[in-house]
Amino acid sequence: MDRVSAQLPEAVADRYVDRTGGAWAVIHADSLPKVAAFLKNDPELEFKLFGSIDAVDRLHLAENDPRFEIVYFLYSLKRHEHVRLKVRVSEANPVVPTLVPLFRGANWWERLTFDFYGIRFDGHPDLRRILLYDEFEGHPLRKDYALRDRQPLIPERPIKDIFRGPGTSGLS
């Protein structure tokens, strides 16, 4: 992260080491694509392996503004090191630039984060729900999601039975 701070000083909002010794950098949302491209393409770093994305809803924490943190995990096979990035976004405008043009593996993870937290990824090629059905209301991993609320009933959709062949699922 020293190289990132030296190369892109305006991009890094904060740096810290967590209780397990892992180094983290908090990146400004608009600088995320530049930082990720630098980490991937710098010949000394080569963080080319995209690990995952997740989000944290900080609603019930003492310091909860901005409300959401999107966390990114990259790995360098050359250096055998992980890099951990965070981007913080507000509840009013939970938008982060997509990393899909840089890391194709980010596609699934960004859709999952959108589906479960409602974080939008600006420029994503196909941002839609991935595990929940389209009519699902809300985002179930948000801390304010009502667990006892009922979801709207939708008609059962016909599915193709890929195991037994056509005509065996009871649908004509």
Secondary structure, DSSP 4 states (H G I P E B T S, - for coil): -HHHHHH-TTTEEEEEE-TTS-EEEEE-GGGHHHHHHHHHH-TTT---EEEEEEEEE-TTSSS-SS-EEEEEEEEETTTTEEEEEEEEE-SS--EEE--TTT-TTHHHHHHHHHHHH--EEET-TT-S-SSS-TT--S-TTSTT--TTPPPPP-PPPP---TTT-TT-SS--
